[in-house]
Amino acid sequence: MGLRSRLGVLALVAWVSLPAHADALRCGGGTVEEGDSRVSLLQKCGRPQLQDSFCAPVFQNKSLVPVPEPFASNAVPCQQIDDWIYDRGPGSLMATVRIRAGTVQSIRIQRQPR
C-alpha cells in the first residue's frame, strides 16, 4: 500500500471516529440545542403544533428491568417526558423535540420534507 493510500485510509478512520453532532433546531428566535431549557425552546420557537406527554418508567438499582405494575405506580415514580413536534411549513423538515425534566433531551429532524 502506497503512502497516499495509507494517508487516505488514516483520514477516513479519523473522520469516522469523530463524534456525531446532535441535531439543532433553528427557529425565528434563534437556535435550540440539546441541554437548553423548555423556556428557551418556547422563547425561540414558540408553541409546538403537536404535543404528547407520557410517563417513562424509572429503573431501580441500575437494572435494565423496570419495576412492574402495580408496584411501579405506588413505590417508584415515573418521569414525565414531553414530545413536541414543530412543523416548519411546506418544503421544511419537521422536528420532534423530546423534553425530560424541563430540559431538551433530544432533537430529531425528519429526513424528508413533508
Summary of the structure (lengths in Angstrom):
residues: 114
radius of gyration: 20.1
end to end distance: 46.7
largest distance: 66.3
contacts: 264
relative contact order: 0.19
helix: 25%
strand: 32%
